[in-house]
Amino acid sequence: MRRQNNSGSNSQPGLDASLGLIYRLNILFFEADKESQRGEFDSWNVVLDRIYCNLLYKNDIQVVKDDKGKILNMKLSTDDEAEYIYLTSQIFKAKKQFFEVPKVKTALTTKNKIIAKSRWYRALMMKDVWLRKLMMKLKLYLKETEYSPGSALFG
């Protein structure tokens, strides 16, 4: 369904909403990249969570109520939720290991700190990549194209 807005141009609400979402997601991924490059792991994780929320805005929420109608629980009704929970738990485990390394500087504690930080980074990186793949699965990435001289002439 096309409608004409006040400026006289035609718009499609579905397309407009999708482009707005893609725009927001691109800004969030830009922020995630900045936080990861600065080594701000907690901030990086928060941005990744914001991306996840934006990706699942259309998914239903399952509401569990008791006999009297009181809400007992709410959860996202998606297979992706289990993967998200797993990735998030891996991040928190790695972060906990990082902060459990004793503060006394020795060769061993320095080594353990580096290993723990590397695990924390890897867990965040996996969540980041998983979200990008989820975005692709939901067809919210721009189409990937391969340039060739023939495509320049024939598209």
N, C-alpha and C positions, 0 to 999 in steps of 0.2 A: 504494500500500500504506500503510495507516494502522497505527500502532502506539500503544500506550498507554505513556506514560512513568510514572515513579514518582509523579508528582504527580497522576496520574489523568486528565490531559488528553491529547487526541489530538494527534499531530504527524505531519507528512509530511516525511521526511528531505530530499527535493528542495526543497520549499518553504522549510524551515528553512535549508538551505544557501544558497539564493538570497537570502533576507532578510538573512542574515549578510554575504554578499558586498555587497549593496546598502548595508548599514549601513557596512561598511568603506570602500567607494568614496565614500560621502557624506562621511565623516570626512576621507578623503584629498583630495577636492575642496575641502573647507573649508580644509584646510591649504594647498593650492595657491593658493587665493584670498588667503589671508593673506600668503603669501610674495610673490605678485605685487604686492599692494598695498604691501608694505614695500620693494619694489624689490630683493628678494633673488633675483636671477635664477638663481644656481647652485642654491639650495635649492628654488626653484620647479621647476626641471628635474628634480631628484632625486625630488620628490613625483610629478611627472608620470610618471616612469619606474616608480614604485611602483604607480601606477594602471594603467599598461600591463601590468605583471606580473599584477595582480589580474584584469584583463580577459581575459587569455589562459591562465588556469590550466587550462582544459579542452582546449586545443589540443595536438595531437601534437607531439612533438619528433622531427625527422629525425636519425638518428645515422648518420654515414658511417664505415665501418670498412674497414681494409685486409684483405688475404687472411688475415692471421694473427689477425684479430679486434681489432686495436688501434684505438681510437677516433681518427679523424683530424679529425672536425669534428662539431659539433652545431648545429642551427639550428631555429628555430620553423617549422613547416610551415603557413604561413598567408599569404594574399595581403596581409594587413595589415602583415606584417613589412617588406615593401619600402617601404611608405609611412612606417612608423615610422623606419626607417633614414634615409630621405630627410629627414624632419623633424628628426631628431637631428643629421644632418650640417649642415643649414642653421643650427641653433642654434650648433654649434661654429664654423662659418665666421664667423657674425656676432660671436660672442664674441672670436674671434681678431682680427678687424678692430678691435674696440673696444680691445683691449689693445695693438694695434700703433700706435695713434695716439701720436705723440710726447708726452712729458710736459710739454714746454715750452709754457707757456700763451701762445698767440697767438689772434687772432680766427679764423684758419683751423683751428688744432688744436681749439679749442673747438667750432667748427661741425662738424668731422669727428667729434669725440667724441660730440656730440649725435646726429648721423646714424647712427653706428655703434651707439650704445645703442638708438636707435629700431628699427634693423634686428634687433638681438638680442631686444628686447621683442616685436617682431612675429613673429619665428620661434617664440618660446616661446608666444605667444598662439595661433598656428596649431596647434601641437602640442596645446595645451590644448583648443581647439575640436574638433580631430580626435578626441581621446580621448572627449569628450562625445558626439560623433556615433557613435563606435564603441560606446559604452555604450548608446546608443539603439538601434543596429542589433542589438545582442545582447539587446535587450529587458530591460535592467537599470535603466532609468529608470522612475519611476512614470509611469503613463499621463497624457498631457496631456489636459486637459478644458477646454472653453470654457463659462463660466458664462452662463446665460441664465435669465430668469424661468421659462421653460417647463421647463428641466431641473431646476429646484428642485422643481417639482411632479411631473414625470413621470420624472425621472432621466435 
